[in-house]
Amino acid sequence: MRPETTFSGSGLCARPARDIVADLRGGDLDPADVLAAAATRIMQVEPDINAMPTTCFDRAREEIGKLPERAARNGGHAAWLAGLPIGIKDLNNVAGVRTTFATLALADFVPEISDPMVELLESRGALIVGKTNTPEFGAGGNSTNAVFGSTRNPWDTRMNAGGSSGGAAASLASGEVWLSHGSDLMGSLRTPAAHCGVLGFRTSPGRTGGGPGSAAFLPEALQGPMARDVRDMALFLDAMTGYDPRMPLTLEAPVTPFQSELDQLGRMPRIAFSEDQNGFAFVEQEIRSKLNDAMQAVARAGAKVESTCPDLPLLNETYLSLRGLHYGAVTARLPQNVQEQFGERLRDNIEFGLNQSLSDVYDAMSKRTQLYEIMRLFLSDWDVLAIPVVGIEPVEVEQEYPEMVDGQQIGTYENWLRFSFLATTTLLPAMSMPVGFTNSGLPVGLQLVGPPRGEARLLQVALFIEQALGLPSTPIDPIVRHRP
């Protein structure tokens, strides 16, 4: 059961994104009024959560004037956002807006040109109101950095919001924006979604843009949508989809919009469920219990739910090697004056990537193919594999990562995020969605891993689960139990 909460923001901020967009499209709402509501809410809650440390309200007001021209080109698109305010993660350039990548060396950087994904979203009617907080270059499961400090969890401000899209998740949960952009390499939008009680979608490569511009052909680090419920997620997914030659992995938008696919469920979902992915990572007993409770409720609603999971040999080693390739190809190639100011966590990731042998890399490529084939065949019998997002509730914001899970020392910080490895390694779509709360009132997330390019079916199953559980998706006032 969701804890009792309050919401003191504007009624506009509490409504679903799709309803706001419908009223904007129909002329029943003025984008200036929606922007004003978002700006007021951001100013109201930022002192407590520090989710969107950089704002750009004046720029957003100027962008309103461009909406009629953009509507003439895109107004008929299924995901025309019509002036809806959104957040952009502080790893993506927004022209004229401070973009720090959460590193001291770029603390005052203001790009002249936006990233392609930002341009795409603005062309489809999004108004960017600010940059959401993240760890340095996204390397970490706690959104804290030396430029802006720590993002706090709206459900208990003593706790962290997860990372690296922690600012985006906290911003959604507290009603600052209706939709927020994230990215994912090691659960970077799935973990914060689980910690903050919202949804994060790591899509198939190319479905929602691509990776960093300096490594545009690497499929491990991907951009993705974050929202407060499944129908809003489908709206944002449609807005982020489409081919752009500047992002070479991008796919053409599907003929049928994802919003329309939601209502094509057909047969009841078939859900394979594993509470620990065959013991791949430690899980607290309370998290196991909450996930099992949720799956029982979904089964009672008519879905086929069975406890099963395929063997996934050498997943840990394969994922870490692929992740190392990302750091070796991206952050290790940045100018020396930038690298000189990197923190220890980022340096460690780069060192691991650069110190791999060619044999390590070749093995990872071979094992990735084997793991993909295992999952492809497994998911021919199941719509999704449901597993934890993380095995523990959020910990104190001062902790970089939990040292113990279920009474076990976890060792390196990568180990507590192991449930994120499968989707990244096999390049399968995966969504984190809320399914309950711990006894202390903190959100619990479930991860759904879908078949190759199976975003539509995954969304359908997620909507079924959401409706079966009946959890409210409205934003909350931050529960302030610690004030910085």
C-alpha positions in Angstrom: 0.0 0.0 0.0 1.2 3.5 -0.8 1.9 5.6 2.3 -0.3 8.6 2.9 1.1 11.7 1.1 0.2 15.2 0.3 0.6 17.3 -2.8 0.6 21.1 -2.5 1.5 21.9 -6.1 -0.7 23.1 -8.8 -3.5 20.8 -10.0 -1.9 21.0 -13.4 1.3 19.4 -12.1 -0.7 16.5 -10.6 -2.4 15.5 -13.9 -1.1 12.9 -16.3 1.1 14.2 -19.1 -1.2 12.8 -21.7 -4.1 14.9 -20.4 -2.1 18.1 -20.3 -0.9 17.4 -23.8 -4.5 16.8 -25.0 -5.6 20.1 -23.6 -2.6 21.9 -25.1 -3.4 20.4 -28.5 -7.0 21.3 -28.2 -6.3 24.9 -27.1 -7.9 24.4 -23.7 -4.5 25.1 -22.0 -2.0 27.8 -22.8 1.7 26.6 -22.8 2.6 29.7 -20.8 0.3 28.6 -18.0 1.6 25.1 -17.9 5.2 26.4 -17.9 4.4 28.7 -15.1 3.0 25.8 -13.1 6.1 23.8 -13.6 8.4 26.7 -12.7 6.5 27.4 -9.5 6.6 23.7 -8.5 10.4 23.5 -9.3 11.1 26.5 -7.1 8.9 25.1 -4.4 10.6 21.7 -4.0 14.1 22.2 -5.2 15.4 23.2 -1.7 14.4 19.8 -0.4 15.4 17.4 -3.3 18.0 19.2 -5.5 16.7 17.3 -8.6 17.0 20.1 -11.2 19.8 22.4 -10.2 19.9 24.2 -13.5 16.8 25.8 -14.9 16.1 27.7 -18.1 12.6 29.2 -17.8 13.4 32.2 -19.9 14.6 30.0 -22.7 11.5 27.9 -22.4 9.3 31.0 -22.7 11.1 32.0 -25.9 10.5 28.5 -27.3 6.8 29.0 -26.9 6.9 31.4 -29.7 8.3 28.7 -32.0 5.5 26.2 -31.3 3.1 27.3 -34.1 5.8 26.8 -36.7 6.8 23.4 -35.2 3.1 22.4 -35.0 2.8 23.1 -38.8 5.5 20.4 -39.3 4.8 18.0 -36.5 1.4 18.8 -35.1 -0.1 15.6 -36.6 2.6 13.4 -35.1 1.3 10.9 -32.5 3.6 12.4 -29.9 3.2 16.1 -30.6 3.8 17.5 -27.0 2.4 20.9 -27.9 4.3 22.8 -25.2 4.7 20.3 -22.4 7.6 21.2 -20.0 10.2 18.4 -19.6 13.6 17.9 -18.0 16.8 16.9 -19.8 19.6 14.9 -18.0 22.8 17.0 -17.4 24.7 14.7 -19.8 23.1 16.1 -22.9 23.8 19.5 -24.4 21.0 22.0 -24.5 22.0 25.1 -26.6 22.6 28.1 -24.4 22.0 26.2 -21.1 24.7 25.3 -18.6 25.6 21.7 -19.2 28.2 20.4 -16.7 28.2 16.6 -17.1 28.4 16.8 -13.3 32.2 17.3 -13.4 34.2 20.3 -12.1 36.1 20.7 -15.3 32.9 21.6 -17.2 31.1 23.4 -14.4 30.7 26.5 -16.4 30.3 25.0 -19.9 27.5 26.4 -22.0 27.1 24.6 -25.4 26.1 26.5 -28.5 24.4 23.5 -30.1 21.9 21.0 -28.7 22.3 17.3 -28.9 20.2 15.6 -31.6 17.7 14.1 -29.1 17.1 17.5 -27.6 16.5 19.0 -31.0 14.1 16.1 -31.8 12.1 16.6 -28.6 11.9 20.4 -29.1 10.8 19.9 -32.7 7.9 17.7 -31.3 6.7 20.5 -28.9 8.6 19.8 -25.7 9.6 22.8 -23.6 12.9 22.2 -21.8 12.8 23.8 -18.3 16.0 22.5 -16.8 18.8 20.0 -16.5 18.4 17.1 -14.0 21.2 16.0 -11.6 23.4 13.0 -12.2 26.8 11.6 -10.9 29.9 12.6 -12.7 29.5 11.5 -16.4 26.8 9.2 -15.1 29.2 6.9 -13.3 27.4 6.0 -10.1 24.2 4.6 -8.5 23.8 7.8 -6.4 23.1 11.1 -8.1 25.7 13.2 -6.3 28.6 15.2 -7.6 31.1 17.9 -6.7 29.3 20.6 -8.8 25.7 20.4 -7.5 25.8 18.0 -4.5 23.3 15.3 -3.9 19.7 14.7 -5.2 17.5 13.5 -2.4 14.6 10.9 -2.5 11.2 12.6 -2.4 9.8 9.7 -0.4 12.4 10.3 2.4 14.9 13.1 1.9 17.4 11.3 4.1 17.8 8.8 1.3 19.3 8.8 -2.1 17.3 8.9 -5.4 19.5 6.4 -7.2 21.6 7.1 -10.3 22.5 8.1 -12.7 19.1 9.6 -13.7 18.3 10.4 -10.1 17.4 14.0 -10.7 15.0 13.0 -13.5 13.3 10.4 -11.2 13.0 12.7 -8.2 11.7 15.5 -10.4 8.9 13.3 -11.7 8.0 11.9 -8.3 7.7 15.4 -6.8 5.7 16.9 -9.7 8.3 19.3 -11.2 7.7 18.0 -14.7 5.4 15.4 -16.3 8.0 13.6 -18.3 11.8 13.5 -18.0 14.7 12.3 -20.2 17.2 9.8 -18.9 19.9 7.4 -20.0 21.0 3.9 -19.1 24.2 1.9 -19.0 24.1 0.1 -15.7 20.5 0.7 -14.8 20.9 4.4 -14.8 17.3 5.1 -15.4 15.9 1.8 -14.1 17.5 2.2 -10.6 16.3 5.7 -9.9 12.9 4.9 -11.2 12.6 2.1 -8.7 14.0 4.3 -5.9 11.5 7.1 -6.6 8.4 5.2 -7.5 8.3 6.1 -11.2 9.0 4.4 -14.5 12.2 4.2 -16.5 12.5 2.5 -19.9 15.7 1.3 -21.4 14.6 0.6 -25.0 16.2 -1.4 -27.8 19.3 0.2 -29.3 18.2 3.0 -31.7 14.6 3.1 -30.5 15.2 6.4 -28.6 18.3 7.9 -30.1 21.7 6.6 -29.4 24.7 6.8 -27.1 27.2 9.6 -26.6 28.2 11.5 -29.8 31.8 10.4 -29.4 30.8 6.7 -29.4 27.6 6.8 -31.5 28.0 3.2 -32.6 28.3 1.7 -29.1 24.9 0.3 -28.1 25.4 0.0 -24.4 24.7 3.5 -23.1 21.3 4.5 -24.4 18.9 7.4 -23.8 15.3 6.7 -22.7 12.0 8.0 -21.4 10.9 8.3 -17.8 7.3 8.9 -16.7 4.8 8.4 -13.9 2.6 5.8 -15.5 2.6 3.5 -18.5 0.3 5.5 -20.8 2.5 8.6 -20.2 5.5 6.4 -20.9 4.1 5.4 -24.3 3.5 9.1 -25.1 7.1 10.0 -24.3 8.4 6.9 -26.2 6.6 8.0 -29.3 8.1 11.5 -28.9 11.7 10.1 -28.7 11.4 7.7 -31.6 12.5 8.3 -35.2 15.5 8.0 -37.5 18.2 10.7 -37.4 21.4 10.1 -39.5 23.3 12.0 -36.8 22.5 9.1 -34.5 23.4 6.1 -36.6 21.7 3.4 -34.6 18.3 5.1 -34.7 15.3 3.2 -36.0 12.4 4.5 -38.0 9.3 5.2 -36.0 6.9 2.2 -36.0 3.8 2.5 -38.3 1.5 2.0 -35.2 2.3 4.5 -32.4 3.2 2.9 -29.1 0.2 4.8 -27.6 -2.1 2.9 -29.9 -0.3 -0.5 -29.2 -1.3 -0.2 -25.5 -4.9 -1.1 -26.2 -4.0 -4.2 -28.3 -3.2 -6.6 -25.4 -5.0 -9.6 -26.9 -4.3 -12.7 -24.8 -3.4 -12.5 -21.1 0.3 -11.8 -20.3 2.7 -14.7 -19.8 5.3 -13.6 -17.2 8.4 -15.5 -16.1 9.3 -14.3 -12.7 12.6 -14.7 -10.7 13.1 -13.0 -7.4 16.9 -13.2 -7.6 17.7 -14.2 -11.3 18.9 -17.6 -10.2 20.9 -16.1 -7.3 22.7 -13.7 -9.5 22.6 -10.9 -6.9 21.6 -10.6 -3.2 18.0 -9.5 -2.4 16.7 -8.4 0.9 13.9 -10.6 2.3 11.5 -7.7 2.4 12.1 -6.9 -1.3 11.5 -10.6 -2.2 8.2 -10.5 -0.3 7.0 -7.3 -1.9 7.8 -8.6 -5.4 6.1 -11.9 -4.7 3.0 -10.1 -3.4 2.9 -8.1 -6.6 3.2 -11.1 -8.8 0.5 -12.9 -6.9 -1.8 -10.0 -7.5 -1.0 -10.0 -11.2 -1.7 -13.7 -11.4 -5.1 -13.2 -9.7 -5.9 -10.6 -12.4 -5.5 -13.3 -15.0 -1.9 -13.3 -16.1 0.1 -16.5 -16.3 3.0 -16.1 -13.8 5.6 -18.8 -13.2 8.8 -18.8 -11.3 11.5 -19.6 -13.8 14.7 -18.1 -15.3 17.2 -19.4 -17.8 20.8 -20.1 -17.0 22.9 -17.1 -18.1 26.5 -18.2 -18.0 29.3 -15.6 -17.6 26.8 -12.7 -17.6 28.8 -10.8 -15.0 32.1 -10.9 -16.8 30.6 -10.2 -20.2 28.7 -7.2 -19.0 31.7 -5.7 -17.1 33.9 -6.0 -20.2 31.3 -4.4 -22.5 30.9 -1.6 -19.9 34.6 -1.1 -19.9 34.6 -0.6 -23.6 32.2 2.3 -23.1 34.5 4.0 -20.7 37.6 3.4 -22.7 35.9 4.8 -25.9 34.1 7.7 -24.3 35.4 9.3 -21.1 39.0 8.1 -21.6 39.1 10.1 -24.9 38.2 13.4 -23.3 40.8 16.2 -23.1 43.4 15.8 -20.5 42.5 19.0 -18.7 39.0 17.5 -18.2 40.2 14.1 -17.1 42.6 15.7 -14.5 39.6 16.7 -12.4 37.7 13.3 -12.5 36.7 11.8 -9.2 37.9 8.4 -8.0 34.8 6.5 -9.2 35.1 7.7 -12.8 38.9 7.1 -12.8 38.3 3.5 -11.6 35.9 2.8 -14.4 38.2 4.2 -17.1 41.2 2.2 -15.7 39.2 -1.0 -15.8 38.2 -0.4 -19.4 41.7 0.5 -20.6 43.3 -2.4 -18.9 41.2 -5.1 -20.6 43.0 -7.5 -22.9 41.9 -8.1 -26.5 41.0 -11.6 -25.4 38.7 -10.1 -22.8 36.9 -8.1 -25.4 36.7 -11.0 -27.9 35.3 -13.2 -25.2 32.7 -10.6 -24.3 31.5 -10.3 -27.9 31.2 -14.1 -28.2 29.4 -14.5 -24.8 27.0 -11.6 -25.6 25.8 -13.5 -28.6 25.3 -16.7 -26.6 23.4 -14.8 -23.9 21.2 -13.1 -26.4 20.3 -16.4 -28.0 19.4 -17.9 -24.7 17.1 -15.0 -23.9 15.6 -14.9 -27.4 14.6 -18.5 -27.2 13.4 -18.1 -23.6 11.2 -15.2 -24.5 9.6 -17.1 -27.3 7.5 -18.8 -24.6 7.2 -15.7 -22.3 6.2 -12.1 -22.9 8.7 -10.8 -20.3 11.1 -11.9 -17.6 10.3 -10.1 -14.4 13.2 -9.6 -12.0 14.2 -7.1 -9.3 15.6 -3.7 -10.2 17.8 -3.7 -7.1 17.8 -6.0 -4.1 17.5 -3.3 -1.4 15.5 -0.1 -0.6 17.2 3.3 -1.0 20.0 4.0 1.5 21.2 7.2 3.1 22.2 9.9 0.6 25.7 10.1 2.1 26.4 6.5 1.1 27.7 6.1 -2.4 26.3 2.6 -2.5 25.1 0.0 0.1 27.8 -2.1 1.6 25.5 -4.9 2.7 22.5 -6.6 1.1 20.6 -9.3 2.9 23.5 -9.5 5.4 26.1 -10.1 2.7 29.0 -7.9 1.8 28.6 -6.9 -1.8 32.1 -5.8 -2.5 32.3 -3.4 -5.5 29.5 -0.9 -6.2 28.8 -2.7 -9.5 27.6 -5.8 -7.6 24.5 -4.1 -6.1 23.3 -3.1 -9.6 23.8 -6.6 -11.1 20.1 -6.9 -12.1 20.7 -4.2 -14.7 23.3 -6.3 -16.5 21.0 -8.6 -18.5 19.2 -6.1 -20.6 22.3 -4.1 -21.4 24.3 -7.2 -22.4 21.6 -8.7 -24.6 20.4 -5.3 -25.8 16.8 -6.2 -24.9 14.2 -3.6 -23.8 13.7 -3.4 -20.1 11.4 -1.2 -17.9 11.5 -0.5 -14.2 8.0 0.1 -12.7 6.7 0.6 -9.2 4.9 -2.4 -7.6 4.8 -1.5 -3.9 6.4 0.0 -0.9 8.6 -1.3 1.9 7.4 -1.1 5.5 9.4 2.1 5.9 7.4 3.7 3.0 10.0 3.6 0.3 9.2 2.4 -3.3 9.9 -1.1 -4.6 10.4 -1.5 -8.3 10.0 -4.5 -10.7 12.0 -4.9 -13.8 10.5 -6.3 -17.0 12.9 -7.6 -19.7 11.1 -8.0 -23.0 11.9 -9.8 -26.3 14.0 -8.3 -29.1 12.5 -4.9 -30.2 9.5 -5.9 -28.1 8.7 -2.4 -26.7 5.0 -2.7 -27.6 4.4 -6.0 -25.9 6.4 -4.9 -22.9 4.3 -1.8 -22.6 1.1 -3.9 -22.8 2.3 -6.2 -20.0 3.4 -3.2 -17.9 0.0 -1.6 -18.3 -1.7 -4.9 -17.2 0.5 -5.0 -14.1 -0.1 -1.4 -13.3 -3.9 -1.9 -13.6 -3.8 -5.1 -11.5 -1.9 -3.4 -8.7 -3.9 -0.1 -8.8 -1.1 2.0 -7.3 -1.7 5.8 -7.5 0.8 7.5 -9.8 0.2 11.1 -8.7 3.2 13.2 -7.5 3.9 13.9 -3.9 5.3 16.6 -1.7 8.8 15.6 -0.6 8.7 13.9 2.8 11.3 16.0 4.5 13.1 14.1 7.2 16.5 15.8 6.8 17.1 19.3 5.6 20.5 20.1 4.2 
